[in-house]
Amino acid sequence: MNDKSQRFAMFTLFSAIVWLPSVASAQERPEQLSRGILEATGIKGGLVVHVNCGDGKLTAGLGAGDAYLVHGLDSDAANITKARAHIRSLGLCGKVSVEQWAGKRLPYAENLVNLIVSGQPLKVGEREIMRVLAPNGAAYIKEGKSWKKTVKPRPAEIDQWTHYLHDASGNAVARDSVVGPPRRMQWLAAPTWTRNHHTLASISAVVSTQRRLFYIVDEGPAAWVQAPSKWFLVARDAFNGVLLWKRPISSWAWHLGKFRSGPVQLPRTLVAEDDRVYVPLEIDAPVSALDAGTGEIIRTYESAKHTEEIILSDGVLLVVTGSPIPEQAGIDPARSEKAPFPNEKSVVAFEADTGEELWRWSERGNGNLMPLTLAVGSGRVFFVAGSSVVCLDGKTGEDLWYSPASEAGESAAKPAEKRQKNVRKQKPSNRHRSLGWSVATLVVKDDVVLWSNGRELAALSAETGKDLWECACRPGFRSPSDIFVTAGLVWLGPDFAEGRDLHSGEVKKINTTVQDLWTVGHHHRCYREKATDRYIITGKRGIEFLALDSENHSRNNWVRGLCQYGIMPCNGLIYAPSHACGCFMEAKLYGFWALAPHKEARKQNAPGPQLEKGPAYGKIDRPPPAAEGANDWPTHRHDPLRSGSTTMQLPAKLQNLWDTTIGGRLTAPVAAGGSIILCSIDTHRVFALDARGGDTKWTFTADGRVDSPPTIYDGLALFGSADGYIYCLRLSDGELVWRFRAAPDKLKTVSLGQVESVWPVHGSVLVQDGLAYAAAGRSSYLDGGIVLYGLEPTTGKVVCQTRIRSQHPSPDDAMPTQAECDTMSRKIVQNATDYKTFTAPDKSDAFSMAEGVTTDILVGDGRSIYMRHLRFDRNCIREKKQSRHLFSTSSLLDDAEVHRSHWVLGTGDFSRMPVSYSWIAYNPGRYSSVLSVPFGLMLAFDDESICGVQRTKTYEYKLFANDNTPFSVDEAFLSDFRKAAKGSSPRFNWSIDLPLRPRAMLRAGGTLFLAGMPCNVDEKDPVATYEGRKGGLLWARSPADGSRIAEYKLQSPPVWDGMAAAKGRLYISTVDGTLLCMGD
């Protein structure tokens, strides 16, 4: 651990301690006590941990509003049962949860918890409490008759990020010595995907101040980009991602604008500082100041309508406005026809606290104030107008000086003294640019103004405008030039090869590492870079860390920033907003992530035994051999192949036999042994229903989400949970047989609004060849990787295991032998060597990285186990040879239907080509290759044929069928992508257009069942059918030719992949929380 990181770890030893009288009498009700605790601690939203939670009444009370996520701990199992019953009675399951815990270590990641509450002294030490508390978080513990409030201070080693470019200076460098290459998960939040890679980015701006993070997001559906946008301003806790509040933005930039068409102003429409957020709440609105804790409007700066950009410095709010419309509104064809470009811009200064207008600067003639150049420093305001720098007095707005116009064609080596003519009071000159775009950059630092026109950089005196020095400069890919100033040195993008003295321009440091750090191929990402005092963080392919004070460089192609915005480094973390990218799909993270740097694990108490035996251990009711058979649907998608097919024939005509309301978001069902089992995902509950009439036989509550149905095997129900455990229940009564901690440690985080293990386990367990297989983890690059287990189903005994860990190179790694170098795949266009180890450890090419993986439902072919593209034998040993199996470019459980996600029946060979790019999969174009195996939104197959659904145009679908051949582990390997030639693409036996949006499909004997929702659009409520509020449809079709057999209307459409067929009946889990049974 370096000294800086160690200082950050040690600051937790110091805290503010306040003794307070009891907040409540013994007779006070739990809801009153909880309200008093929240008021006494001042914690407004976030993650609350209640230790010694007892019957759960106070625990539930601490979840006083939507802004709180509450997790209770208690050592007494009976208390946990009582607490869950109480929480369930209030409908708070998931938002409030409890679990059994005993020990001297709190089961949470560092800097995660906002408030720890206990009505009695804790057995854990203060150091441990401070470890899990987030900065500015509090512990509130009763000792005797008084309560002790302990506050964890915010460390000086971490920084905020209040503006798009860090602060009002335009220097996008965080003074944060903790931020480093991402190695640990801090939290994960929605949206899983942004709406479309080829249109306006769904997240416009992200900033952070104190303990909060704010962003502007379009929450319209990813599956249907033509649907109207739903823009919101969202506030989350910066350290755990808990949703604090969100408020609608009634109108914003045109969401169908092309993603490389700007507008660049959008990231600058949001500023947050201390307890205020500044933002326009619609596209033409003036700026409003909101309460950062609640989102309520405090004041509106009415004279600054048509806001384009905002910065804040020393209590003065500076706003760029446009007339007759803001420039970012002009990308909408409906508005650009009525408004000329360029528009007329002004800079308006307000006293932020009162709203008083202080001064106003307006363009004279055709000056054309350049976007993203407004900056403040040395008590002055600077910006680029045309091709000149303008300097105004920060207090009065008086013109102080103009720099002379830059000659775009001049030599970059032109001596500075030849440009020192009349630098004051010169008028700005015009320079052509396109709507929403600019290549100009301006940064103010230590009385020096640095500005670039995309071809040359000039350093000017902030006081006089006098030229200090100049050099050549280049813009980024579809973005302005990056200029970073740190430790007195100026670093220029895109290669950051030279560090120049800020005041003289002399080259003081040379760094060519980036040439080997970047993965070759493809263009740079379409956003600007960011930096900290220690790293320049680039976005060539993922997130590359160019170390400025060491050799700790790092290439991280498995995580990337958002188009048009990028990433945000602050609070000791890297924030990577959601995206819609199709590169590196085997390994790349998706969703809104906060990631922490590596930290050496300190010695801690053992987390307890992995295997816990339940009351039913050794007392299993095994069914007779005839009880389970081909007519069952015992696991997710029927079998280990995840085929979605059964040989059993369903009746020609179906009718509703029964339905049972479960509630919440449901998994697909499974059926065997006379039971139908499914899960209410967010309430952590497993339900077993009687197949005859739908009555509930038993329920079981896990300690976390169960995202897919259990596997029924030999009188058992086996499933994984987001709490990091694998569970085994007795099928007859739901009694616990055993549970096994597959997670390497008891360590919790926050994921998608709930408390989860850092290493969750998918619900569906693969049972093959007498062993139960499951994996714990999220990414092979995070938190030590993923652990794959093979267990005995009846005992939970570990038979085999392996850790899938993608190692990052170390500066001390030894150079490989020539034999090792010779094993590298020469067919893949990639970096010839890694910049440290000369072995290219992540095997990255332009689109893929074969050595990384994220978890998904496991697939089996009778001999091998597959985790997406990775193949293992029955002993969990990695196999090099690839073989056909079902995999997804994202996840088989991913229901977002984003245009970069589809299922493939192939080898999982992602190399060289972007498998997930539908525009290449369907049409080889310049890549000269095509996806040569069956693929689609969803697939169902047997040994002879494959039926599937593909998207033809956005929100249009077709149903098709291909031939198939039986799976064989010895079949010849063929790449999924092959040279485009006659016969290289699978031919459709037939295809038909679908007038419905399919969400679930299965094949039962000679019938293909397809369920979804209507495609018709209600003009008054365009997303009603999409959201399932207009009912559902069920189709029965012939797999031979797609001809119609029957059609049925459903009260509610199915959940994603939410059907099963067993013993002559069809079971459908629906969006409204109901399980429907159909038969004759």
N, C-alpha and C positions, 0 to 999 in steps of 0.2 A: 504493500500500500504506500502511495506517495504521501509526502507530508501534508499536502493540501487536503487530500481526502481524509487523512487521519484527524486533522483539525475539525473537519465537518462532523466526523463521527463523535468527537469528544465534546462538542459544544452541548450535547444533550445532558451532560452532567450538571449543567447550571440551569436553574429555572427560577421562576418567580413563585413564591409560596405565600398564600394568604389563608389565614384561619378565619372562618366565618361561623356565626351561630347557626344552629340547626334551621334549615329552610322550611321545616314543617313539623307540626306536632305529630304525635303517634296516631292521633285520630284522623289526620288528614288523608283524603283519598289519593290513590296513586296518580290520577290525572293532575291533581293539584300539586302533589309533590314533584312530579315530572316538570310541570310548568315552572315551579320555583327553581329547580335545578338548572333548567335552560336559561332562565333569566339571570341567575347568579353567575353562571359561567360565561354568558354572552355568546354562546355558540349558536349561530343561526344557520342550521343545515349542515349536512355532511354525514360522516360515519360516526355513529354513537355505539360504544361497546358498554354493555351492562354486565359487570362481573358479579357473580352470586345472584343470579336473576330470580331465583325462587319460583313463584307461581306465574311469573311473566306479566303481572298486571302493571308494574312500574315500567317494565321493558316496553310493553305496548304503548304506554303513555309517553315514553320518550320519543316515539315516532309521531310527534305532535303535528306534523304536516308533511306535505309531499317532498319537502326538501331534506328529510331525514331518512337515513337507512340505518336500521338498528340491528345489532347482533348481540344476543345474550349468551352468557356462559354460566354453567353451574355444574358442580361435581356430582349432584344427586340425580340419578336417572328418573326418579319419581317426579322431581321438580320439572324436569324437561318435558315429561308427558303432560303435566298440568299446564305448563306454560304454552305448549303447542296448542292444546285444546282452547285455551283462552284467546290466543292470537288468531286461531282459525275462526272462532266465534265472531271476531271483529272484522273478518275479511282482510286481514293484514299479512297473510302468509307470503313470504318472499321479501316483502318490504321490511318486515320484522321477522327474524328467525332466531332460533336458539339451538345450542348443541351442548352435549356433555363435554366437560373439560376439567382437568385437574393437573396442576403442575406449577412449576416456577417460571415458566416461559409463556408469554402471551402468543397466541398462534396467528400473528399478523406480520405483514411485511413492514419494513421500516418506513417511518414518516407517513403512515396511512390513516391513522385514527384521529378524528377531531375532538372527541370527548370520551373519556373513560369514567364511568360512574360505578361506585360500589358503596353499599350501605354498611360495610364493615371493612376493617383493614385487609389489605391484600397480602398474599403470600409471596408475590413477586416483588423484587426490589425496585427502587426508584429508577435505576439505570435502565431496567427492562421497560418500565412504563414510558420513560423518555424515548426509548428506541422506537416504539410503535407510534407515538404521538406525532402528528404532523406539525410543522412549524405553526406557531400561534394556537396550537391545540391545548386542551386542558384536561387534567385529571381531577375528579371531584370525589373525594373519598371520605366517608364518615369515620371519625375516630373519637370514640366516646360520645359526647353530646354535640360536638362541633364537626363541621365539614372542613376538610383541607383542600384548598384549590391550588393546584400546581400548574403553571403555564410554561409551555416550551417556547422559548424565544425563537424568532426567525434568525438564522445564522447570517453573518456578514458574507460568508463564502458563496451564497447563492444570490441570483439577481432576478429582477422582474423583466417583463417584456411588454411594455405599455403601448407601444405603437407597432405598426407593420415593420418598420425598420428600427426596432428596439426603442428609440426615444425620438425626441424632436430634432436631434442633430442629423438624422439620416445615416448615422454610423451604426450599421446592423451588427454590433458586437456586444455580447452580454458579458458583464463583469462577473462571471460565474466560474469558479475554479473547480466545481464539482461535476458539471456536465462532462460526459465522456462517451466513448463508444458504447452503444446499447448492449447490455448483457442481461438485464433483469426486467421483468414485467413490473410496472407500478400499477397501471389500471388499463382497462379496455372499455370503450363506450361506443354507442351507436352514432351515426349510421354505419352498418357493416360495409356498404358500398355507397359511393356517390352515384348520381343518376346515369351519367353517360360520359364516356371518355372523349367523345367528339363534340360535346357542347360545353356551354359555360360551366365552369367548376361549381359544384353544389355547395362548397364552403368558400365564402368570399374573403373573410378576414378572421384572424385569431389573435388575441392579446391576453395578457395575464398581469394581474396586480395583486399583491398580498397573497391570500390563499385561494383566489378565484381565477377561473379561466373563462373567457367569453369568446363566442364566435357567431357568425352569421351563416345560416345553413338553409338549404332548400330541402325540405323533408317530403317532397313529392316522390312518387314511386319510381324506383330504379328500373322496374320492368317495362315501364311505359313512359318514355321520355316526353311524348306529346301531351301527357296529362298536365293540367295547370300546376304551376309551382306553388309551394307552400313554404314561404320564407319565415324564419324565426330568428330572433336574437336569443341565444342560449347561454346560460350561466352554469358552470360546473365547478365543483371543488377541484382545485388544481392538483391536489395530492392523492385523491382517490376517485375522481371522476363522477361523484354523486351529482345528479341533476338538482340544482338549487332552484332555478326558475327558468321559464322561457316566455317570451311574449311575441306575438305575431308581428311581422313586417308586412304591411298591406300590399305593397308593390315594390319590386326591385328590378334589377337589370334583366333583360330578356333572356330566359334560361335556355333558349334554343340557339343562341349565338354560338358561332364556331369557337372551339376552345383556344385556338391560336389567334383569335381576333380581339383579344382584350376583354373588357377594358381594364387598363392597368390601375385605374383609380380605386377600384373596389376594395382592395386590401387596406386602403387608407381611410375608409369611412368609419372606422371603429378605433376608439382610444379609451383606455381604462387607467385610472390613477387613484390609488387609495380607495375611497368609498364612493367613487363616481365612475359612471360609464357614459361616454359621449358618442352619439350615433344618430343619424337620421332614420326615422321609423317608416319612411317610404321613399321611393326613388326621387320625388321632387320636394321632399320635406326639408325644413331647416333642421339644424342639429338640436337634439334634446339631451339634457343631462338626466341620467337615471340614478336611482339609489342602487349601488352595486349589490347590496344584500337582498333586495326585494324586486328590483326591476321597475319600481314605480317612478313615474316622471316627476322630477323636481322642478325643472324649468325648461323652457324652449327658447332658443335664440332666434326669434322670429325674423330678424332682418338678414338672416343668412339662409335663404331658401335655395333650393337646387344645389345642395351640398355635393361637392366632388371629393374633397380631402379635408382631413382634420389633423391638427397637431396641437399639443398642449405643453407649455413651458412656463414655469414660475408663475402659475396662476392665470396666465393669459391663454385664451383659446383662439387659435388661428384657423380660419375656415376658408377654403377655396370654394367659390361658388361659380356657377355657370349660367348664362342666360342666352336664349330663352329656356333651355333645358340643360340639366347637367350632362356632361359629355357621355357618361356611361349609359344614359338613357338612349343615346343615339344609335346604339347597335340594334335596336328594335326597328325593323323597317317601317312599322306603322307610325313611328314618331320621327324618324330621321327625314322622312319626306317633307315634314312640316317645319323642320329646324335646320338652319345652315350649319356647316362645319367649316372652319372652327367657330365655336361659340365665343361669346364675350365673357372673360373671367375676371373675378375680383378676389382680393384677399381681404377678409374682414377680421378684425381683432376685437375680442370681447374680454371683459373681466369675467372669468369663469364662475366665480361665486355669486355674482349679482346679475349677470346677463347684460350689463351695460356695454354698449358698443363704444370702443375706444378710438378706432380709426378704420379707414377703408382705403385700399389701393385698388384702382381699376386700370385695366389695360388701356394704353393709349395707341391708337392706330391699330396695327395688326401685330402687336407684340407677341401674342400666343404664349401665355404662361405654360411652361412645360410640366406635365404631370410628374409627380413623385420627386420634385426638386425643392419644394418648400421646406426650409429648415431654419432652426434657431440656434444661435451660439454667440457668446460674447456680448449679450444684450442687444443683438441685432437680428433682423429677419432677412433671409436670403432665398432667392429662387432664380430659376433660369427663365427668361422671357425671350422667345426666339432663339438666338444664339449668343445671348449675353447674360451675365450674372447681374441681378439687381440686388442692391443692399438698402434696406430701410431701417430707420431707427425703431427699435422694438417698442418704445413707449409711445411715440407720436405717429409713426408711420411715415415720417419725412424721408424723402429720397436722400440717400447719402452718397452713393456712387453706382455707376454701371460699369461693368467691364466692357472692353471693346468686343465687337462681334468676332467670332471665331471663323476663320476661313477653312472650310471643310477640306479643301484640297491642299492646304499648306503642309509643308514638311513638319513632322512631329519634332524634329530637332531644331526648329527655328529658335534662335537665341531669345531669351526672355526680354533682354533690354530693347529689342526692336519693337516690342509691343507696348512700351511704356509711354504712350502718347494720349494725354487727356483721358485718364482712366476714370475720372469723376464726371457724372452728369451726362454720359453718353446715352443716347436713345437705343433701346433694344431693336434688333433686326429680326426679320421673319425667317423661319426655316420650315420648309414643308414637312409634314408628318401625316400619318393616317389616323383615322378615327380610333380613339381608344389606345393608341400606341405611342411610345416615346422611347428613345434610346438615351436620353439625358439622365445624368446622375449628379447629385450634389450632396456633399458631406461637409460638416463643420466640426473641427476638432482643434482645440488649443490654439485659437486665434488664426487658424488656417482654413480657407475654403478650398475644397477639392471638387472640381467639377469636370465632367466628361460629356462630350457630344457623341460618343460611340466610336470615335477615331483617335482622339487625343485627349489627354488629361492635362489640366492646368491647375496649379496651386497658386492661390491668391492670398494676399494679406486681408484678413477679415476687417481690419481697421481702415485700410486705404484702397483696397482693390488692386494694389500693386502686384505684378507677376513675381512669383518666387521661383518657380521652375515648371517644367512641363515634360511630358513623355508620351509615347504612343500608348494607346489603350484600345481595347476591343469590347464589344458588347457580349452578353451571354446569348444562348440560343433562345430567340424570341423573347429576350428580356434585356433591360438596360445593363450597362457595365456595373460590375461589382467592385466597390472600393471599401476596403476595411482598414481602419487605423487602430492598432493595438500596440502597446509598449513602445510608442514613439515611431513605429514603422508603418508605412503604407503598403498594403498588399492589393494588387490588381488582378481581377479575373480576366480571362477564365482559367489561367493555369497557375496563378499565384506563385510564380517562379522567383520573384524578386521582392525583397523587403526594402523599401526606400525610406530614407530619413524624411520625416514629415516636413521639416523646415527647409531642407536643402535639395531633396530629391536624390541624394547620393545612395547608391545601392549598398546596403549594409549586410544583407543576408541573401543567399541564394538557396533555393530548395527546388529540386527537380523530381522529388518523389512522386508528385501527382501523375507524372507520365506513366509510371508503373502501377500506381494505385488505382487508376481508372480502368475498368473493364472496357476492352475495345469493342467496336461495333455500336450501332444505334447512335442516335443523337443525344445530346445532353437533355436532361429533363427541362420542361418549359417553365422554369421558375428561377428566382434569384437565390443565391447562396446566403448562408448566415454564418456567424462566427461567434467565438467566445475569446477570452483572453488567452486560452490555451490551444484552441483548434480553429481552423477554417473548415467549415462543414459544407462540402460540395454535394451536388446532386447529379452526377454524370449518369449513374445507373441506379443507385440506391441512395445510401447516405455514406459518403466517404469522409473520414476524419483525417485531416492533414495537421499533424501535431506541430506546434510552433516552438515548444520548449523541450521536446524529447523526440524519441524515435517511435513513439506509440501511435503510429499511423494505423488506420483501420479501414478496410473495405467491407461494406455491409449491404450487399445487393438484395438481401432478404427483407429490407424495410425501405420505404421510400416516402417522399413527401407528396403533397397534393398538387396537381397541375394548377398553374397560375399563382399558387401561394408558396408551396414548399413546406418546410418544417419550422419549429420554434424551439430554440434552446434556452431554457431558463428554469428556475426553481430546482436546479440540480438535475433536471430531466430533459429528455428529448420528447417533444410532442410531435407525433406524425399523424396528421389528420387523415380521414378516410379518403379513398381514391377509387378509380375505376380502371386501374392499369391491368394489362394482361401479360406483362413480362414476369419471368421467374415464378410462375404460378405454383410450382412444386413447393416452394419454400417461403414465398413472400407473405408477410402479414397483411391482413385486410381488416378494416375497422379503424376507429379513432384510438390510437395507442399513446400511452405515456410510458417511457422506457428509462430505466435507471442504469448507471454505469456499473461495471464490475466492482465487487467488494469482497475482500477476503473474509471468509466465514470465521467468526470467532467461536471459541469452544463453548458449547451449550449443552444443557442436559439432553439426553437421548429422548426422541419424540415418542417413546413408548413402543410396544410390540406392534408389528404389522398385522398379524392375524388375531382377530377377536372372535371367540366362539360364542354363539348365541344359544338360547334355550333349546333350539331344535337340532343342535349339533349331534350327529350320530343317530338321529331319530327321523330319518327321511322316509316318507311314504312313497315308495317306488310304485309306479303304475304297472299293470300287467302289460306284456309286450304288445298286445293288440291295441292298447289304448292310444298309442302314438303312431302315426303313420303318414302316408302320402296325402291324406285328406286334411291334415293340419297345416297351420301357418305358424310355425313355432318361433320364428325369429324375424328380425327386420328384413323385409323384402323376401320372405319365405325361406331362404336357404343361404348357406355360406357364400355362394356365388353372388348373392344379392340380385337374383335374376328377375324378381317380381313376377314369377310365373309358377303355376301349379298345373299338374295334369288333371286335377279334379275338374269336372264339368259342373257349372252352375245351371240352374233352371233357365229355360228360355224366357220365361216371364217372371219378374220379381215384384214383390210387394213389401211394404214396410211391416215388419213383424214386431219390432219393439225399438224403443230408443231410451237412452238413459242420459240424463244431464250430469256431467262431471264438473264442468266449469273450468274456466281458465283456458290457457293455450295447451292443446293436446298433442301428444305424439300419435303416430300410427298405432293401430292395435296389432297384437299377436294372438293366436288362438291355438290351444291344444289342451287335452285332458279335461274337456268340458268347461274350460275357463277362457275368458277374453281378458287380456291384460293390456293396459295402456297407462300412460302417465299424464298428470297435469304438471307440465314442465316447471312453471314458475312457483308452484306451491310445494314442490319437492315430493309430491305424493304419487304412489303407485296404486292403481285400482285393479282389483280382480273382480270380474262380473261373471255371473252364471250365464252360460251360453244359451240356456233355454229361454230365459225371460229378461235378462239384463239386470237382475238384482245384484246388489253389491255383496260379494262374498267376504272380502277383507280389503283393508287399505294398509299401506305402510308409508311412513314418512322418513325420507333420507335427510341428510344434513346439507344438501345442496340440490340444484336442479338435476333432473333426469331428462336428457334431451332426446332420447329415442327409447323404444320399448324394450323390456327385458327379453331374454332368450329363455324359452321353456325347454328344459332338458331333464329327463329321468326323474320327474317329480319335483324339480327345482325351478325356480325363477331367478336368473342371474342377470345383473345389470350393473352398470357403472354410474357414478354420480360426479357432479362438479365439485363435490367435497373432497375428491381425490381417492375415494374408496370404491372397491368392487364389492357388491352385496350378493349374498345367496340366501333366498327365502324358500321355505317349504311351500310348495305350490298349493297344497290342500288348505292351508289356513294363514299363509303369509308370515309365519313365525320365522324369526331370524335364525338361520343355520350358522352362518359366519359372515364376517366382513373383513376385507383385506385392504390395508392402506397401500395402494399402489403409488401414491405420491411419495417422493423421497423424504418429505418432511411435512409436519403440520404447519403450514404457512398459508395464510389467507390473503387474498387481495379483493378488489372489487372489479367485477366483470359484467358489463351490460346491466348495471343497476342492482346487482346482488353480490353478496359475499360468496366467494368461491375459493377453492384451492388454486394456488399458483399452477398446480399440475392436475387439471380436471381429467375425468375419465368419461368417454362417451357412454351413453346408456346401453346401447346394443353391444353385448358381449358375443364374440365369435366362438362357437363351440365346434371343434373339428377334431376328428380322430381321438375322441375321448378327453380332450383338454379344452379348457376355457381360456381364451386369449383376450387381453385388453391392454390398452396403452394409456399411460398417464403423462400429461404434458401438453404443451401448445405448439412449441417450435423447437427444432433441434438446435437452434441458435440461442435460446433463452433459458436461463435458470438451470443450466446443467443439462438441458436436452430433454428427451422423451424416454421413458422406461417402458419396454414391452415385456409382458409377463405371459407365461403359460402355467395355469393352475389346475390342480385336480378339482373338478366341479364339486364333489361331495365333501371334501375336507378343506379346501382352500390352500393346500400345500403347494409351495412353489416347485414346479418341475423344471422350468427354464426361465431365463430372463436375459435381456440385453439392454444396454443404454445406447440410444441413438443420439449422438452428440456431434454437432458440426463444430470442429475446433477452429478458433481464430488463430492465425499465426502469431508467434511471439518473436520479439527481436533476438531471443537467445536460441531459437530453434536451429538445429544443425542443418547444414545443406544436405540434400539427398544424394544418393549414389546415382551413377549413370543408369543403372538398371531401373531404379525407381523413376527416373525421368523418362525412360523409354516406354513406361507403361501408360504415360499420359495419352489421352485420345487425341490423335492428330487430325481426325476428321472434323473436330469441333473448332470453329474459329473462336479463339479466346486468347487471353494474355499468354504469351509464351512462358512467362515465369511470374511467380508471385513476387512482390517487391521485397519480401523478407526471406521466405523459405525456398523460393524458386521451384515451387511445386504446384502453384495455382490450386490451393486446397479446396476452394468452393466450386471448382470446375465451371466457373461462370463463362458463358458465351454471351452473345447479344441478347438472348431471350431466356436462357435456362440456367439453372445451377443444380446439377444432378445430385450433389452431396447434401443438400438441405431438404427438409421436409416439415410440413405441418401435419398435425394429426387429423384423422377422419375415421369414419366407421371402417373397421377392418373387413377385408374380403378374403375368402378362402376358396381354393379350387380342389380340395381333397387332399392335397399334399403340401402346398405352400400357403403362406399367409402374406397378404399384401396390405401395406399402409401407403395408399396412393400409388406412387411409382416404385416404391421400395418392396423387395421380395425377401421373405424369410422362410427357412425350413421349419419343421415342427418343433425344433429345439431353439427357435428364435435366433438362428444364425443367419446372417445376411447372405443371400445368394446373388451372384453377379448376373447370371443369365436372366433375361426378362421373358415374361410370358403373358399371354392375353388375360385380361381380367377387366372388371368394371372399375372405373375411377372417375373422379370429377376434377375439373380444373380449379375448383374451389373446395367444395365439400358436398357429399351426397345429402347432407342435411341442410344445405344452404337454400333457403326458400326465396331469396331476394330476386332471382331471375334476372340478374344483371347481364348485360349483353356480352360480357367477357367470360361467362361461366356456362359450361355445359358438361354433360356426361360423355364418356368415351369408352368404347369396348375395344381396348387395344393393349399395348404393352406398357404404356406409361412413359414412352420415350419422348421427352420434351426437347431433346437436344436440337439445336440449330434454329428451330422454327417456333414461333409463338402459337402453340396448340390452341390457346384460348382465343386467338384473334379470329372471329367468325369471318371477317372479310378475307382472310387468307385460307381458312379452313374450307370455305365454299369456292373460292376463286384464287388460284395460285398467283396470278399477277406476276410481279417482277421477281418473286421468290422462286418461281419455277417448280414449286413443290405443292402438294395438296394433302390434306388429311385423308388418308387412304383406308381408314377404318370407320365403322359406324359411330356416329355421334349425334347428340341432340340434347334438347332441354331435359328429357327423361327417356329411359329405355326400359323395355321388358323383353326378355329373350328366353329361348330354349335351345336345344341342340340344332334345330333346323332353321329357325327364323328369328329375326329381330324386329320388333315393332318400336317405333319411336316418334317423338315430336320434335320438329325443328321450327325455329322462327324464320319466317321469310322476310318480313319487314317488321318494323317496330309494332308490337301489339297485333301481329298477324302470325298464324301458325299453320303448319301442315302435318298431317299424320302420314307415316310411311312404313314400309316394310322392306327389309333386306334379307338375303339368305344368310344363314349361319352354319358353322360346322362345330361338331362336338369339341369341347375343350380337351387338350392333351398337354401334359407337362413336358412332353418331348417334342412338340411341334417346333418347326424352324422359326427362328426369330426374324421378324420383319419390322422395320421402323414404322411408326405411326405416320410419319411424313415421308412421302416418296416422291420421286420425280413425276411431275405432271405428264401423263401420257395416257394413251387409250387403255382403259381397263384399270387404271391406278386408283380411281375413285369407286367406292361401292355403289352399285346400281340399285335404284329403287325397283322393287317388284311392282309396287304401286304407291301412289301418294294421293291424298285428297286434302283440300283446304278445310280448315276448321273454323267454324263460326262460334267458337268458344275459347276461353282461356284455360288451357288444361293445367291442372294442379296435382292430379294423381292418376296413375295408370297401372293396371295389372292384367295378366293373361290367365284365364282359368279354362283349361281344356281348349275347346274350339271357339271361345269368345274372348274378345279384347274389351275390357272395361276402361272407360276414360271419363273422368269426372273433373268438373271445373266450374266456371262461372260464365255468364253470358258476356259477349263482346260489345253489345250495344251500349251506347253512351247517352246518358241523360244530360242534356245541355244545362239543366239547372243544378245537377249534382254529378259532375263528370266522373268522379272516382267511386261512386256508389257501388257499381258492379265490381270494380277492381277490389274494393274492400270487403266484398261479400255481403253487402247489405241488400242486394236484390235477389237473393236466393242462388241456388246452384243447379247444375245440370249433370246428369249421368247418361252416358252413351254406352251402348253395347254394339260392337262392330265385329265383323268377321276378320280374323287375322289373315285370311287367304287373299282377300281383295278389298277390304275396307268397307264392304257393303253394310248397310244398316240392318241391325237386328231388332233393337228397341231403344227407346229414349225415355228418360224419366226426369221429372223436376224434383229438386231437393229444397228443403226449407233453408238450408245453409250449404255453401260449397265446402269441399273437403279441405283439410289442412294439407300442407305440402306432403306428397307421397303418402297420403293418409288412408290407404285402403288395405284390406286383407280378405282372403277368401278361405273358408274352411268348412268342411262337412256340409256342403250344399248351401252355404250362406255367405253373403257379402257384408263386410263390416266397414263402415266409413266413419272416421273421426272428422268432425266438422268444425268450422271456424267459430260457431257459436258455443263451443264447449260441450257438444253432444256426441255420443256414440250411437250410430244408427245401424240396425241390423235389418237386412233385406233377404228375402227368400221366397219360397212358394208356400 
